[in-house]
């Protein structure tokens, strides 16, 4: 459905939260990561701040 059908007013056409507004500001400030390993253990991690996405990706790929 379109935003207008849901009564949501969009003030910009930008919808990328990683590159938002004229200054291309990152709006992702908190990430919660839930991982299930091969032993069926659930691991939960939280990343906060302006580098949350980079920190999460570094941990995931590192």
N, C-alpha and C positions, 0 to 999 in steps of 0.2 A: 504494500500500500504506500501511497505517497504521503509525505509529511502533511500536506494540506488536508488530506482525508482524516488524519489523526489530530487535527487542530494544533500542530506543532509549527511555530513560526521560526524559520531559519533566517538569520541575518546575514549569512554568508553561504556561498556555494562550497566552501572548503569543509570537507568532512574527515580529513586525515588528522587524527589526534596527535600524530608524530610530527606534523608540519602544519601548524595552525596559524591563521591570521597572517598579516603582512610581514611580521617578523619571523614567521615560521617557528613559533614557539611549540615546544614539546609539552603536551598536556598530560602525559602519562607520568604520574608522580608516585604511584603505589602499585606494586604488583604482588600478587600472591601466587606462588607456584606450588602445585600439588603433584608429587611424583610417586608412582608405584613401582617398586623394584621387583626383581625376579623372585625374591623371597616373600612377596606379597606384603612388604612393609610400606606404609604410607609415610612419606616425608613431606613436611610443609615448611616453606620458606617465605618470608616477607621481605620485600625490597622497597625502600622509601627514598624519596628525594629526586632531584633532577636527573640523576644517573641511574635510576631504578632499573630501567630497561637494559642498559649496558651491563649493570652488575648482574642482573638475572641471566642474561645471555652468556656472560663470561663464566658464570658458575655452571650453567647448563652445558656449555661446549668445552669447558676447561677440564 
